[in-house]
């Protein structure tokens, strides 16, 4: 490592050394962040894949639940209309 050169009140280091320091700091920070959330072991990649799969399943379930709710509401409305038509036309017997 070359000694830093002073430029007035500022310390200057070569760009390559600065980039290397940034890369090491970023790598250490990323490792520490993964360790803080418990994703630092040998099975971390498998855990992340499982989490992504779980999120995909949750999205599919949410979409399916919404579709089911819309279908039930639509079916109930159609049955109510058919029942109203049947009563109006007195199809199921005489009424008052």
C-alpha positions as CSV (number, residue, x, y, z in Angstrom):
1,X,0.0,0.0,0.0
2,X,1.3,3.4,-0.9
3,X,1.4,6.1,1.7
4,X,-1.4,8.7,1.4
5,X,-0.4,12.0,-0.1
6,X,-1.6,15.2,1.5
7,X,-3.3,17.8,-0.6
8,X,-3.9,20.7,1.8
9,X,-6.3,19.5,4.4
10,X,-7.3,16.4,2.4
11,X,-5.8,13.0,2.3
12,X,-5.6,11.4,-1.2
13,X,-5.2,7.8,-2.1
14,X,-5.0,6.2,-5.5
15,X,-8.3,5.3,-7.1
16,X,-7.5,1.6,-7.3
17,X,-6.8,1.4,-3.6
18,X,-10.0,3.4,-2.8
19,X,-12.1,1.0,-5.0
20,X,-10.5,-2.0,-3.2
21,X,-11.3,-0.5,0.2
22,X,-14.9,0.2,-0.9
23,X,-15.2,-3.4,-2.2
24,X,-13.9,-4.9,1.1
25,X,-16.2,-2.6,3.1
26,X,-19.2,-3.5,1.0
27,X,-18.5,-7.2,1.3
28,X,-18.0,-7.0,5.1
29,X,-21.2,-5.0,5.4
30,X,-23.2,-7.5,3.3
31,X,-21.9,-10.5,5.3
32,X,-22.7,-8.7,8.6
33,X,-26.3,-7.9,7.4
34,X,-26.9,-11.5,6.3
35,X,-25.6,-12.7,9.6
36,X,-27.9,-10.4,11.5
37,X,-31.0,-11.9,9.8
38,X,-29.7,-15.4,10.1
39,X,-28.7,-16.1,6.5
40,X,-25.0,-16.7,6.9
41,X,-24.8,-20.5,7.0
42,X,-24.1,-23.1,4.3
43,X,-27.8,-23.4,3.6
44,X,-28.4,-19.6,3.1
45,X,-29.0,-20.0,-0.6
46,X,-31.6,-22.8,0.0
47,X,-33.3,-20.6,2.7
48,X,-33.5,-17.7,0.3
49,X,-35.0,-20.0,-2.4
50,X,-37.5,-21.2,0.1
51,X,-38.5,-17.7,1.1
52,X,-39.0,-16.7,-2.6
53,X,-41.1,-19.8,-3.2
54,X,-43.2,-19.0,-0.1
55,X,-43.8,-15.5,-1.4
56,X,-44.9,-16.8,-4.8
57,X,-47.3,-19.2,-3.0
58,X,-48.7,-16.3,-1.0
59,X,-49.3,-14.3,-4.1
60,X,-51.0,-17.2,-5.9
61,X,-53.2,-17.8,-2.8
62,X,-54.2,-14.1,-2.6
63,X,-55.1,-14.0,-6.3
64,X,-57.1,-17.3,-6.1
65,X,-59.0,-16.0,-3.0
66,X,-59.9,-12.8,-4.8
67,X,-61.1,-14.8,-7.9
68,X,-63.1,-17.1,-5.7
69,X,-64.8,-14.2,-3.8
70,X,-65.7,-12.5,-7.1
71,X,-67.1,-15.8,-8.5
72,X,-69.2,-16.3,-5.3
73,X,-70.6,-12.8,-5.4
74,X,-71.4,-13.1,-9.1
75,X,-73.1,-16.5,-8.6
76,X,-75.2,-15.2,-5.7
77,X,-76.3,-12.2,-7.8
78,X,-77.3,-14.5,-10.7
79,X,-79.2,-16.9,-8.4
80,X,-81.0,-13.9,-6.9
81,X,-82.0,-12.7,-10.3
82,X,-83.2,-16.1,-11.4
83,X,-85.2,-16.5,-8.2
84,X,-86.8,-13.1,-8.8
85,X,-87.7,-14.0,-12.4
86,X,-89.1,-17.3,-11.2
87,X,-91.3,-15.6,-8.6
88,X,-92.4,-12.9,-11.0
89,X,-93.4,-15.4,-13.7
90,X,-95.0,-17.7,-11.1
91,X,-93.1,-20.7,-12.4
92,X,-93.2,-22.7,-9.1
93,X,-96.8,-22.5,-8.4
94,X,-99.5,-20.0,-7.9
95,X,-98.9,-17.2,-5.5
96,X,-101.2,-14.7,-4.0
